[in-house]
């Protein structure tokens, strides 16, 4: 592919990867469908299922930039979480929010890591074709709408879809790094500690039973199917576990970061070798755009899910998948 990856193709796929990876619309699905819809040299050059195609290494290599952008956005949170993991190992106990959340993230990532090593190549070579991908994209949309429908029915039945955050605080889990603010008191102005919104969210997520967290993390396995969204699967699993949209999205993004980073790092060797000859400049361009797109996407989505649902994305996936399927058929 060294002579067949243009700068335009690299730029478009790079930006698409960064945005679509975090939106519940499947970045891999779009990376397969867009070249097929455009056709011509795009369909030839950007074929994931082609034997020995470096295109897969290229788009998975972009994951490194996507993961780094997410680490930059959540860097304060990751510092707290990694500190919690270190202190938990040192003290041999799990007591604080950050310690428990760190272990939930570690253990919940294991299923998708194992599945990826075993099934990734098989799924992507056998199913990463335009028509099956369009069908899976429609299924992805139907699943998003089905989850949102269940959440709404649950709310109508008396169980709030997005419960009052104050009601979910864990009384036995200590926050590690609350924010200090000045508050007036009887003896004058004093210092009081108020957890940040992120810390309150982590306290609620940290209350999840271990098995529930593992099942939410295992939902990422569905993203091995081209057209099924990683973030959509994990957010949906979080919603079904009675997390709010905001907390489910935050947990999904934290869960996805090490998985996306590991997937990208594993493919960097391919790009350093012969498969990367002649396209390393394009890889760099695509990576920069992927990182910028991912940062802007996660910034938008963390605010979006504070008050909104996945229904618009579900409708989009069904319409886009159906349109692509008709296009390929006719």
C-alpha positions in Angstrom: 0.0 0.0 0.0 3.0 2.3 0.2 2.1 3.7 -3.3 -1.6 3.6 -2.7 -2.3 5.7 0.4 -2.8 9.3 -0.7 -2.5 12.2 1.6 -6.2 12.9 1.1 -7.1 9.3 2.1 -4.9 9.5 5.1 -6.4 12.8 6.2 -10.0 11.8 5.8 -9.6 8.4 7.5 -7.5 9.9 10.3 -10.1 12.6 11.1 -12.9 10.0 10.7 -11.2 7.6 13.1 -10.7 10.2 15.8 -14.4 11.3 15.7 -16.2 8.0 15.1 -14.2 6.0 17.7 -15.9 7.8 20.6 -19.3 8.5 19.1 -21.5 5.4 19.3 -21.4 4.9 15.5 -18.4 2.5 15.0 -15.2 3.9 13.7 -14.2 0.6 12.0 -17.6 0.4 10.3 -17.1 3.9 8.9 -13.5 3.1 7.8 -14.9 0.2 5.8 -18.1 1.8 4.4 -16.7 5.2 3.4 -14.1 3.9 0.9 -16.6 1.4 -0.5 -19.2 4.1 -1.1 -16.7 6.4 -2.8 -15.4 3.5 -4.8 -12.5 3.6 -7.3 -9.1 3.9 -5.9 -10.5 4.4 -2.4 -12.1 1.0 -2.5 -8.9 -0.6 -3.7 -6.5 1.2 -1.5 -8.5 1.1 1.7 -9.7 -2.5 1.9 -9.4 -3.9 5.5 -10.1 -7.5 4.3 -7.5 -7.5 1.5 -4.8 -10.1 2.2 -1.7 -8.5 3.9 -3.3 -5.1 3.6 -1.5 -2.5 5.6 -4.7 -0.4 5.8 -5.7 -2.3 8.9 -2.4 -1.5 10.5 -2.8 2.1 9.5 -6.3 2.6 11.0 -5.4 0.6 14.2 -2.2 2.6 14.4 -4.3 5.7 14.6 -5.7 4.3 17.8 -2.5 5.4 19.5 -3.3 9.0 18.7 -6.9 8.6 19.8 -5.9 7.0 23.1 -3.3 9.7 23.8 -5.9 12.4 23.2 -8.2 10.7 25.7 -5.4 10.5 28.2 -4.7 14.2 27.8 -8.4 15.0 28.3 -8.7 12.8 31.4 -5.2 13.2 32.7 -6.2 14.4 36.1 -8.5 11.5 36.5 -5.9 9.0 35.3 -3.4 10.5 37.8 -5.9 9.8 40.6 -6.8 6.4 39.4 -3.2 5.2 38.9 -2.3 6.6 42.3 -5.2 4.7 43.8 -4.0 1.5 42.1 -0.4 2.0 43.4 -1.5 2.7 46.9 -3.9 -0.3 46.8 -1.1 -2.6 45.8 1.3 -1.1 48.4 -1.2 -1.3 51.2 -2.9 -4.5 50.0 -6.4 -3.1 50.5 -9.2 -1.5 48.5 -10.7 1.3 50.5 -11.1 4.6 48.5 -13.0 5.4 45.4 -9.9 5.7 43.3 -8.6 2.3 44.5 -11.8 0.5 43.8 -12.4 2.3 40.4 -8.8 1.4 39.4 -9.4 -2.3 40.0 -12.7 -2.2 38.3 -11.0 -0.8 35.2 -8.2 -3.4 35.3 -10.5 -6.4 35.8 -13.2 -5.2 33.4 -10.6 -4.8 30.6 -9.4 -8.4 30.8 -12.3 -10.0 28.8 -12.0 -7.8 25.7 -8.2 -8.0 25.8 -8.4 -11.8 25.6 -11.1 -11.8 23.0 -9.2 -9.3 20.9 -6.1 -11.5 20.8 -8.1 -14.6 19.8 -10.9 -13.2 17.6 -9.8 -9.9 16.2 -8.1 -11.3 13.0 -10.8 -13.8 12.3 -13.7 -11.3 12.7 -12.0 -8.5 10.7 -10.9 -10.7 7.8 -14.2 -12.6 7.4 -16.7 -9.9 8.2 -14.9 -6.6 7.4 -16.6 -6.3 4.0 -19.0 -3.5 3.1 -22.3 -5.4 3.0 -21.9 -7.2 6.4 -20.6 -4.0 7.9 -23.7 -2.1 6.8 -25.9 -4.8 8.4 -24.0 -4.6 11.6 -24.2 -0.8 11.6 -28.0 -1.2 11.4 -27.9 -3.7 14.2 -25.9 -1.2 16.2 -28.5 1.4 15.7 -31.3 -0.9 16.7 -29.4 -1.9 19.9 -29.0 1.8 20.8 -32.7 2.5 20.3 -33.6 -0.7 22.2 -31.5 0.3 25.2 -32.9 3.8 25.3 -36.4 2.3 25.1 -35.8 0.1 28.0 -34.3 3.0 30.0 -37.4 5.1 29.3 -39.8 2.3 30.2 -37.9 1.8 33.4 -38.1 5.5 34.2 -41.8 5.5 33.4 -42.2 2.6 35.8 -40.7 4.5 38.7 -37.0 3.7 38.4 -35.3 6.9 37.2 -33.2 6.5 34.0 -30.8 9.1 35.3 -31.0 8.9 39.1 -30.3 11.7 41.4 -26.5 11.7 41.8 -26.7 12.5 45.5 -28.7 9.3 46.1 -25.9 7.2 44.6 -23.0 8.5 46.7 -21.1 5.6 48.4 -21.0 6.3 52.2 -18.3 3.7 52.7 -16.0 4.8 49.9 -13.7 7.7 50.6 -13.0 10.4 48.0 -9.2 10.8 47.6 -8.7 14.3 46.4 -11.7 16.6 47.0 -11.5 20.3 46.0 -11.0 22.9 48.7 -13.3 25.9 48.7 -13.8 28.8 51.1 -17.1 28.7 53.1 -18.5 31.1 55.7 -19.0 29.5 59.2 -19.8 30.5 62.7 -16.2 31.4 63.4 -15.7 33.2 60.1 -14.6 31.9 56.8 -13.1 28.4 56.8 -12.0 25.8 54.3 -14.4 23.0 53.3 -13.9 20.2 50.9 -16.3 19.7 48.0 -15.8 16.8 45.5 -15.6 17.7 41.9 -18.3 16.5 39.4 -15.8 13.9 38.1 -15.1 12.6 41.6 -18.8 12.3 42.4 -19.2 10.4 39.2 -16.4 8.1 40.1 -17.9 7.5 43.5 -21.1 6.3 41.9 -19.3 4.1 39.4 -17.2 2.6 42.1 -20.3 1.3 43.8 -20.8 -1.1 40.8 -20.5 -4.8 41.8 -17.4 -6.4 40.3 -19.4 -8.8 38.1 -21.5 -5.9 36.7 -18.3 -3.9 35.9 -16.8 -6.9 34.1 -20.0 -7.4 32.0 -19.9 -3.7 31.0 -16.3 -4.1 30.0 -17.0 -7.3 28.2 -19.5 -5.4 26.1 -16.5 -4.0 24.2 -16.1 -7.5 22.6 -19.1 -6.6 20.4 -16.9 -3.9 18.8 -14.8 -6.6 17.1 -17.8 -6.9 14.7 -17.3 -4.1 12.1 -20.3 -1.8 12.5 -20.8 -2.3 16.2 -19.7 0.6 18.3 -17.4 0.2 21.3 -18.7 3.2 23.1 -22.3 2.4 22.2 -22.0 -1.1 23.6 -20.4 -0.1 26.9 -22.6 3.0 27.4 -25.6 0.8 26.7 -24.4 -1.9 29.2 -23.9 0.9 31.7 -27.4 2.2 31.2 -28.8 -1.3 31.6 -26.9 -1.5 34.9 -28.8 1.6 36.1 -25.9 4.1 35.6 -26.9 7.5 34.4 -26.0 8.6 30.8 -23.3 10.8 32.2 -21.7 8.1 34.4 -22.1 5.4 31.8 -20.3 7.5 29.2 -17.5 8.4 31.6 -17.0 4.8 32.6 -17.1 3.8 28.9 -14.4 6.3 27.9 -12.2 5.3 30.8 -12.6 1.6 29.9 -11.9 2.2 26.2 -8.6 4.2 26.7 -6.3 1.3 27.7 -7.9 -1.0 25.1 -7.6 1.5 22.3 -4.0 2.3 23.3 -3.0 -1.4 23.5 -4.6 -2.2 20.1 -2.6 0.7 18.5 0.7 -0.2 20.1 0.4 -3.8 18.9 0.2 -2.5 15.3 3.0 0.0 15.5 5.5 -2.7 14.7 3.7 -3.3 11.4 4.0 0.4 10.4 7.7 0.5 11.4 8.4 -2.5 9.2 8.0 -2.9 5.4 4.2 -2.3 5.5 5.0 1.3 6.6 7.4 2.1 3.8 6.3 5.1 1.9 3.3 6.0 4.1 4.8 7.1 7.4 4.2 10.7 6.5 0.6 9.9 5.8 0.4 8.0 9.1 1.7 11.0 10.9 -0.9 13.3 9.3 -3.7 10.9 10.0 -2.6 10.5 13.6 -2.5 14.2 14.2 -6.0 14.6 12.8 -7.2 11.5 14.7 -5.9 12.9 18.0 -7.5 16.3 17.5 -10.8 14.7 16.4 -10.8 12.4 19.5 -10.1 15.3 21.9 -12.9 17.4 20.5 -15.2 14.4 20.4 -14.7 13.4 24.0 -15.0 17.0 25.1 -18.3 17.3 23.3 -19.7 13.9 24.4 -19.0 14.3 28.1 -21.2 17.3 28.0 -23.8 15.9 25.6 -24.5 12.9 27.8 -25.2 15.1 30.8 -28.7 15.7 29.4 -29.2 13.7 26.2 -29.5 10.1 25.0 -28.1 7.9 22.2 -31.4 7.9 20.2 -30.1 10.3 17.5 -27.1 8.1 16.9 -29.2 5.0 16.8 -31.4 6.5 14.1 -28.4 7.7 12.2 -26.8 4.2 12.2 -30.0 2.5 10.9 -30.5 5.1 8.1 -26.8 5.1 7.1 -26.5 1.3 7.2 -29.7 0.9 5.2 -28.6 3.5 2.6 -25.2 1.8 2.2 -26.8 -1.6 1.9 -29.1 -0.4 -0.9 -26.1 1.4 -2.6 -24.1 -1.8 -2.6 -27.0 -4.0 -3.7 -28.1 -1.7 -6.6 
